[in-house]
Amino acid sequence: QADLANLSPEACEAAAATAVREQYPRAVHVALSPKSRQLSAAPNGRTYLHGQGSTERAQGMPTSAFTYRCELEANSGKLLGVRLDWVE
């Protein structure tokens, strides 16, 4: 069970936004939905924080939706990694 006091959804979301900008350096309007946040168990006593977001991959392009998943140490809340999946 994750220690919710140590988890930082903001750190996860910042990492997700950074990952979007690494994949698409010209991305604009990266928006993450705090209402979409969900916790789930991960292997090895870790926790996943899932959420949804959207961005324009470059100025003037249609908005693209994505999901993100951060892997966190359950006890410390340390961010171990982030994964993006684009919704097509």
Secondary structure by P-SEA (a helix, b strand, c coil): ccccccccaaaaaaaaaaaaaaacccccccccccccbbbbbbcccbbbbbbccccccccccccccbbbbbbcccccccccbbbbbbcc
